[in-house]
Amino acid sequence: MSFEHTMLTILGLVLLSTFVLSLNNSIVQNQLTMTQSEAVLEGIALAQKYIEEAEACRFDEDPSATIPSSFVSASNLGPDGNEAYPYYDDIDDFNGYEKTDRSGNVPFTIHIEVDYVTKDSPDTPTSTPTYYKRMLVKVSSPILTSLPSNTLQMKRLFGYHYFYTD
């Protein structure tokens, strides 16, 4: 075998190695993107689950309360002494709820906040009762690296409504 054949063989092996490494890197990046996408979708589903559960609850603990001054105070939002998840009966019982969910492939930490807000400023909690409550569901996981603080946030604004009967 001549020197030229040896050099062509070495060059061919270098090119093949470069191609294989590049392909391997691409496959790894694809897998990572797929895993993170699945984790985001799973996190959204978890957050949506709690929002839907809250939608099935009353606006306030007192079913006869119809004006903000009769609603539970902002400092008392959260479950009453005898209430525990999943047996909440009003929206603000979810306030302060925290859980680590390991039911899927990825561990998630869920944290929920419920605050009174105004129609004009739905992202700013207020210390006085209003006709609006905002639920903020935070879902965190170490695998959610594409999100700030590895946390997915979903919000839902609940408005009080009263049905009059004749």
PAROGU-622398 format. One line per field, with one value per residue: residue in three letters; x, y, z of N, C-alpha, C in turn. Coordinates in Angstrom, 3 decimals. Layout:
% residues N
residu	ALA,...
n_xx	X,...
n_yy	Y,...
n_zz	Z,...
ca_xx	X,...
ca_yy	Y,...
ca_zz	Z,...
c_xx	X,...
c_yy	Y,...
c_zz	Z,...
//
This chain:
% residues 166
residu	MET,SER,PHE,GLU,HIS,THR,MET,LEU,THR,ILE,LEU,GLY,LEU,VAL,LEU,LEU,SER,THR,PHE,VAL,LEU,SER,LEU,ASN,ASN,SER,ILE,VAL,GLN,ASN,GLN,LEU,THR,MET,THR,GLN,SER,GLU,ALA,VAL,LEU,GLU,GLY,ILE,ALA,LEU,ALA,GLN,LYS,TYR,ILE,GLU,GLU,ALA,GLU,ALA,CYS,ARG,PHE,ASP,GLU,ASP,PRO,SER,ALA,THR,ILE,PRO,SER,SER,PHE,VAL,SER,ALA,SER,ASN,LEU,GLY,PRO,ASP,GLY,ASN,GLU,ALA,TYR,PRO,TYR,TYR,ASP,ASP,ILE,ASP,ASP,PHE,ASN,GLY,TYR,GLU,LYS,THR,ASP,ARG,SER,GLY,ASN,VAL,PRO,PHE,THR,ILE,HIS,ILE,GLU,VAL,ASP,TYR,VAL,THR,LYS,ASP,SER,PRO,ASP,THR,PRO,THR,SER,THR,PRO,THR,TYR,TYR,LYS,ARG,MET,LEU,VAL,LYS,VAL,SER,SER,PRO,ILE,LEU,THR,SER,LEU,PRO,SER,ASN,THR,LEU,GLN,MET,LYS,ARG,LEU,PHE,GLY,TYR,HIS,TYR,PHE,TYR,THR,ASP
n_xx	0.851,0.572,1.848,-0.028,-2.452,-2.670,-2.907,-5.339,-7.067,-6.856,-7.852,-10.445,-11.389,-11.294,-13.178,-15.484,-15.638,-16.083,-18.579,-20.149,-19.934,-21.169,-23.744,-24.486,-24.500,-26.604,-28.753,-28.808,-29.429,-31.961,-33.387,-33.248,-34.708,-37.214,-37.796,-37.915,-40.070,-42.168,-42.204,-43.003,-45.597,-46.767,-46.564,-48.257,-50.681,-50.953,-51.182,-53.512,-55.331,-55.690,-56.746,-59.174,-60.418,-60.792,-62.570,-64.925,-65.727,-67.323,-67.381,-66.942,-66.519,-68.852,-71.955,-74.063,-72.997,-72.828,-71.727,-68.576,-67.735,-68.803,-67.438,-64.830,-61.992,-58.981,-56.704,-57.372,-57.516,-57.491,-57.542,-60.139,-59.973,-60.878,-60.712,-59.292,-57.253,-58.510,-60.924,-61.954,-64.143,-64.453,-62.960,-60.732,-59.668,-57.602,-55.412,-52.052,-51.609,-49.438,-47.505,-45.575,-45.405,-44.999,-46.001,-45.678,-43.120,-41.428,-40.507,-42.603,-43.101,-45.802,-47.248,-49.670,-51.280,-53.813,-55.443,-57.187,-58.010,-58.199,-60.375,-59.169,-56.486,-55.375,-53.101,-52.075,-52.157,-54.654,-55.443,-57.997,-61.260,-62.703,-64.711,-63.260,-61.033,-57.755,-56.086,-52.970,-50.975,-48.080,-45.756,-43.016,-39.890,-36.780,-36.174,-37.310,-35.693,-35.779,-37.397,-37.839,-36.420,-36.959,-39.706,-43.124,-45.899,-49.339,-52.279,-55.512,-58.427,-61.057,-64.376,-66.907,-70.267,-73.768,-76.871,-80.018,-83.242,-86.726
n_yy	-1.170,2.146,5.385,7.359,5.956,5.249,7.783,8.635,6.742,7.355,9.996,9.439,7.966,9.970,11.798,10.155,9.664,12.281,12.794,10.789,11.568,14.092,13.356,11.788,13.772,15.354,13.553,13.202,15.839,16.092,14.140,15.225,17.609,16.512,15.184,17.367,18.768,16.938,16.956,19.609,19.551,17.649,19.027,21.227,19.861,18.947,21.419,22.403,20.533,21.176,23.742,23.200,21.690,23.666,25.297,23.929,24.518,26.606,30.246,31.542,30.707,31.060,30.384,32.163,34.653,37.675,40.114,41.860,42.681,40.742,38.469,36.037,37.258,38.648,37.919,35.496,33.584,30.306,26.810,25.836,24.891,22.207,21.238,19.468,18.738,16.363,17.627,20.261,23.088,25.660,28.166,29.570,27.776,26.402,27.987,28.218,25.528,22.802,20.340,17.452,15.740,12.572,10.825,10.462,10.183,12.203,14.112,16.529,19.661,21.184,24.290,26.430,29.560,31.735,34.734,37.813,40.027,42.910,43.842,45.568,45.241,42.431,40.946,41.807,41.270,42.120,43.490,43.622,42.166,41.329,41.075,39.300,36.558,35.391,32.584,31.160,28.789,27.078,25.023,23.119,21.679,19.950,19.234,21.037,22.905,24.765,26.782,29.819,29.709,27.020,26.615,26.338,28.411,28.876,30.780,31.638,33.506,34.054,35.032,36.420,35.375,35.767,34.257,35.405,34.697,34.604
n_zz	0.000,-0.842,0.165,-0.523,-0.615,2.057,3.250,2.102,3.200,5.942,5.894,5.007,7.225,9.194,8.197,8.269,11.049,11.982,10.819,12.106,14.813,14.670,13.850,16.064,18.089,17.159,17.407,20.195,21.029,19.849,21.298,23.877,23.508,22.881,25.307,27.090,25.951,26.311,29.105,29.598,28.506,30.196,32.617,32.072,31.868,34.510,35.923,34.740,35.655,38.405,38.145,36.838,38.825,40.749,39.370,39.656,42.166,44.712,44.731,47.160,50.644,52.168,51.058,50.889,50.649,48.880,48.261,48.105,50.722,52.312,51.709,52.427,54.191,52.725,54.105,55.166,53.191,51.998,52.999,55.300,58.780,58.892,56.332,53.606,50.775,48.501,49.027,48.858,49.069,48.136,45.975,47.081,48.887,47.772,48.091,48.999,48.711,48.267,46.670,45.873,42.954,41.824,40.010,37.267,34.720,35.376,38.200,39.693,41.296,42.743,43.325,44.643,44.490,45.622,45.173,45.876,43.270,41.102,38.396,36.629,37.179,37.022,37.701,40.036,43.361,45.804,49.022,49.867,49.733,46.567,43.561,42.115,41.869,41.578,40.456,40.717,39.426,39.956,38.465,38.966,37.941,37.728,35.140,33.433,31.939,29.924,30.716,32.664,35.886,35.980,36.024,35.300,34.760,35.282,35.011,36.277,36.136,38.259,38.324,40.365,40.254,40.379,40.520,40.025,41.240,40.586
ca_xx	0.000,1.399,1.610,-1.255,-3.589,-2.729,-3.444,-6.769,-7.769,-6.907,-8.775,-11.791,-11.769,-11.527,-14.478,-16.517,-15.715,-16.715,-19.988,-20.785,-20.041,-22.178,-25.037,-24.760,-24.845,-27.939,-29.712,-28.886,-30.171,-33.364,-33.962,-33.389,-35.829,-38.444,-38.029,-38.354,-41.410,-43.096,-42.301,-43.826,-46.994,-47.215,-46.728,-49.482,-51.817,-51.084,-51.708,-54.907,-56.130,-56.052,-57.619,-60.495,-61.009,-61.231,-63.740,-66.107,-65.991,-67.969,-66.476,-66.631,-66.894,-70.243,-72.748,-75.015,-72.254,-73.082,-70.965,-67.199,-67.555,-69.245,-66.537,-63.734,-60.962,-57.790,-55.729,-57.839,-57.651,-56.881,-58.526,-60.554,-59.302,-61.316,-60.689,-58.036,-57.365,-59.245,-62.285,-62.144,-65.479,-64.423,-61.748,-59.556,-59.104,-56.377,-54.313,-51.013,-51.470,-48.149,-47.388,-44.626,-46.076,-44.048,-46.791,-45.199,-41.684,-40.696,-41.078,-43.042,-43.556,-46.929,-47.527,-50.824,-51.623,-55.093,-55.505,-58.160,-57.442,-59.214,-60.567,-58.211,-55.117,-55.533,-51.855,-51.636,-53.038,-55.147,-55.705,-59.435,-62.062,-63.292,-65.482,-62.336,-59.942,-56.800,-55.380,-51.672,-50.458,-46.678,-45.303,-41.549,-39.175,-35.419,-36.044,-37.877,-34.570,-36.045,-38.256,-37.196,-36.481,-37.476,-41.086,-44.229,-46.946,-50.642,-53.162,-56.943,-59.172,-62.421,-65.248,-68.108,-71.537,-74.916,-78.071,-81.241,-84.452,-87.975
ca_yy	0.000,3.342,6.502,8.036,5.137,5.364,9.115,8.642,5.927,8.154,11.093,8.849,7.647,11.242,12.301,9.265,9.935,13.591,12.610,9.987,12.419,15.116,12.670,11.417,15.008,15.733,12.612,13.522,17.104,15.786,13.410,16.186,18.480,15.713,14.958,18.635,19.055,16.052,17.437,20.825,19.136,16.996,20.101,21.958,19.004,18.985,22.737,22.475,19.669,21.933,24.844,22.626,21.328,24.918,25.774,23.213,24.969,27.909,31.397,31.869,29.710,31.311,30.375,33.281,35.906,38.209,41.344,41.651,42.840,39.516,37.375,35.778,38.296,38.252,37.296,34.160,32.697,28.998,25.847,25.945,23.907,20.823,20.911,18.977,18.343,16.963,17.938,21.701,23.483,26.964,28.413,29.997,26.671,25.963,28.886,27.610,24.102,22.412,18.891,16.900,14.686,11.642,9.794,10.263,9.933,13.365,14.656,17.915,20.299,22.067,25.302,27.214,30.781,32.347,36.096,38.741,40.979,43.760,43.627,46.406,44.821,41.023,40.318,42.439,40.919,43.207,43.023,43.716,41.269,41.869,40.075,38.506,35.818,34.862,31.373,31.008,27.441,26.966,23.637,23.158,20.414,20.184,18.953,22.156,23.831,25.800,27.795,30.558,29.065,25.650,26.670,26.651,29.101,29.057,31.628,31.608,34.544,33.644,36.153,36.061,35.569,35.468,34.050,35.856,33.921,35.343
ca_zz	0.000,-0.971,1.089,-0.945,-0.163,3.519,3.563,1.728,4.194,7.178,5.624,4.991,8.609,9.888,7.724,8.809,12.496,12.138,10.486,13.162,16.006,14.389,13.864,17.451,18.787,16.696,18.009,21.626,21.146,19.529,22.430,24.965,23.157,23.019,26.739,27.681,25.433,27.016,30.484,29.581,28.300,31.427,33.598,31.723,32.234,35.976,36.313,34.270,36.539,39.608,37.739,36.580,40.117,41.375,38.624,40.144,43.542,44.911,44.771,48.552,51.649,52.545,49.834,50.862,50.464,47.541,48.040,48.576,52.169,52.992,51.342,53.364,54.061,51.965,55.005,55.546,52.032,52.228,53.520,56.694,59.630,58.684,54.906,53.037,49.377,47.399,49.470,48.964,48.617,47.472,45.197,47.849,49.672,47.099,48.425,49.835,48.430,47.713,46.571,44.916,42.189,41.210,39.349,35.899,34.559,35.854,39.441,39.630,42.525,42.448,44.349,44.201,45.211,45.262,45.693,45.316,42.324,40.485,36.968,35.904,37.487,37.417,38.143,41.278,44.481,46.635,50.391,50.162,48.896,45.341,42.818,41.306,42.492,40.613,40.871,40.070,39.632,39.550,38.350,38.835,37.780,37.258,33.709,32.671,31.822,28.921,31.339,33.762,37.208,35.800,36.508,34.406,35.511,34.635,35.811,35.947,36.823,38.580,38.638,41.109,39.569,41.240,39.730,40.689,40.947,40.883
c_xx	0.900,1.002,0.292,-2.490,-3.779,-3.345,-4.932,-7.590,-7.919,-7.892,-10.224,-12.278,-12.055,-12.884,-15.638,-16.713,-16.415,-18.211,-20.728,-20.961,-21.112,-23.583,-25.438,-25.186,-26.264,-29.008,-29.901,-29.690,-31.654,-34.056,-34.196,-34.571,-37.160,-38.788,-38.531,-39.757,-42.464,-43.283,-43.152,-45.294,-47.567,-47.441,-47.977,-50.709,-52.037,-51.688,-53.178,-55.831,-56.600,-56.970,-59.039,-61.174,-61.536,-62.475,-65.029,-66.512,-66.744,-66.924,-66.021,-67.110,-68.376,-71.096,-73.745,-74.318,-72.437,-72.332,-69.570,-67.016,-68.017,-68.387,-65.468,-62.629,-59.736,-56.763,-56.128,-58.053,-56.869,-57.921,-58.891,-59.899,-59.651,-61.265,-59.298,-58.291,-57.625,-60.668,-62.496,-63.529,-65.528,-63.028,-60.538,-58.993,-57.797,-55.176,-53.323,-50.823,-50.109,-48.035,-46.266,-45.280,-45.022,-44.772,-46.324,-43.711,-40.826,-41.308,-41.409,-43.402,-44.620,-47.115,-48.634,-51.029,-52.980,-55.149,-56.723,-57.402,-58.567,-59.279,-59.513,-56.759,-55.115,-54.259,-51.329,-52.602,-53.441,-55.513,-57.178,-60.205,-62.663,-64.132,-64.593,-61.272,-59.059,-56.110,-54.102,-51.139,-49.041,-46.285,-43.807,-40.990,-37.769,-35.259,-36.593,-36.832,-34.809,-36.905,-37.503,-37.448,-37.035,-38.940,-42.051,-45.314,-48.207,-51.515,-54.595,-57.611,-60.599,-63.225,-66.489,-69.326,-72.658,-76.135,-79.281,-82.396,-85.664,-88.878
c_yy	1.237,4.400,7.225,7.281,5.242,6.711,9.211,7.842,6.700,9.305,10.599,8.529,8.912,11.810,11.460,9.511,11.259,13.496,11.858,10.810,13.492,14.514,12.297,12.650,15.460,14.843,12.923,14.809,16.906,15.102,14.340,17.122,17.750,15.494,16.231,19.010,18.202,16.514,18.706,20.456,18.460,18.024,20.923,21.155,18.997,20.306,22.848,21.639,20.443,23.107,24.331,22.195,22.575,25.475,25.120,23.652,26.302,29.010,31.671,30.763,29.822,31.372,31.544,34.633,36.396,39.507,41.167,41.780,41.603,38.304,37.205,36.813,37.746,37.558,35.880,33.233,31.413,28.056,26.145,24.810,22.467,20.402,20.463,18.582,16.846,17.399,19.429,22.071,24.883,27.209,28.718,28.915,26.162,26.829,28.199,26.120,23.828,20.896,18.545,15.700,13.845,10.549,9.509,9.961,11.024,13.837,16.145,18.397,21.313,23.010,26.196,28.414,31.269,33.701,36.811,39.677,41.871,43.465,44.390,45.992,43.360,40.312,40.882,42.085,42.162,42.651,43.133,42.781,42.012,40.766,39.156,37.837,35.281,33.650,31.282,29.629,27.400,25.491,23.676,21.750,20.718,19.958,20.088,23.263,24.942,26.933,28.537,29.857,27.644,25.541,27.100,27.313,29.206,29.855,31.458,32.679,34.056,34.887,35.662,36.294,35.092,35.335,34.456,34.963,34.761,34.553
c_zz	0.000,0.054,0.768,-0.485,1.351,3.920,3.226,2.736,5.503,7.015,5.620,6.397,9.422,9.487,8.285,10.302,12.755,11.873,11.590,14.440,15.834,14.436,15.288,18.266,18.422,17.327,19.496,21.835,20.847,20.698,23.618,24.723,23.318,24.494,27.410,27.209,26.128,28.460,30.560,29.422,29.548,32.540,33.344,32.122,33.745,36.440,35.932,35.154,37.772,39.281,37.496,37.874,40.827,40.680,39.116,41.551,43.553,44.917,46.198,49.469,52.019,51.279,49.754,50.685,49.029,47.242,48.644,50.082,52.948,52.637,52.418,53.126,53.324,52.844,55.410,54.357,52.292,52.794,54.967,57.470,59.341,57.223,54.472,51.591,49.299,47.763,49.714,48.436,48.011,46.899,46.070,48.758,49.065,47.460,49.375,49.599,47.789,47.746,45.602,44.265,41.493,40.425,37.923,35.872,35.174,37.170,39.258,41.019,42.133,43.616,43.813,45.114,44.702,45.954,45.134,44.386,41.810,38.996,36.160,36.128,37.951,37.870,39.446,42.402,45.275,48.009,50.771,49.239,47.697,44.693,41.984,42.170,41.372,41.222,40.038,40.430,39.080,39.575,38.056,38.675,37.285,35.754,32.838,32.485,30.807,29.479,32.443,35.106,37.149,36.225,35.410,35.242,34.668,35.580,35.334,36.780,37.009,38.937,39.367,40.221,40.472,40.346,40.541,40.288,41.335,41.783
//
